[in-house]
Amino acid sequence: MIIDNIKQKLTEYRKDASRKHLVPFIQYVISEVEKIGKNKGNRATNDEESVSVIRKLINNQKQLFDVCDADKKIRLIFETNFLQSLLPSAISEVDMVNFIAKYDLKDRGLVIKEAKSFFGIGLDTKVFNEWINASLLKYGS
């Protein structure tokens, strides 16, 4: 599970003097991820929920990057790189295009459901929707 991976990295980073500066941030990430499961019936957070939280944190980091000073930008780069290392590998554009080509795009809900089943938690539905929209504009089907 992703949360176990984050906790393992926390232990590693505590032991590594060159990465110790990220320990408080990693603790924050753990608390944000675990909070989802606790709020939904006091259970463990699943990987799909973890990925969603991590993507939200990355977006927050990007927004902060635009308004902070140079010292904080360096910290944000380290933190964002850490968050991105937690995400499952991204799906290639070729794979998305080939998958989309198999379906009638008018039934978007079915296409997204099938894509989630096929690609798993690596699917970024926002990006996938953008590809569907681009396909509709280009091919009209």
Secondary structure, 3 states (H helix, E strand, C coil): CHHHHHHHHHHHHHHCHHHHHHHHHHHHHHHHHHHHHHHCCCCCCCHHHHHHHHHHHHHHHHHHHCCCCHHHHHHHHHHHHHHHHHCCCCCCHHHHHHHHHCCCCCCHHHHHHHHHHHHHHHCCHHHHHHHHHHHHHHHCC
